[in-house]
Amino acid sequence: MTNTELKHKIEAILFTLGKFLSLEDIGKFCEVGSIGLVKEALDELKKEYETSICALEIQENEGKFKLNIKKEFSYLSNKLLSSK
């Protein structure tokens, strides 16, 4: 598996599950035994989100990671969710 494929898998997992995940969990879902490879791909993906013009970011909390909407767009998600 290439680094690009691993980043795409990580992105899909974080998007689908929508919750904070440990590196170990991400590695398990990606079927990658090396936590170092997972961390490297995740760091690269995080930098890509930081440098691109998009509404998403990867957040880290106590060593766990989640794909989320950037703070400047959270008003939109709050508005949409409250209108349901």
Secondary structure, 3 states (H helix, E strand, C coil): CCHHHHHHHHHHHHHHHCCCEEHHHHHHHHCCCCHHHHHHHHHHHHHHHHHCCCCEEEEEECCEEEEEECHHHHHHHHHHHHCC
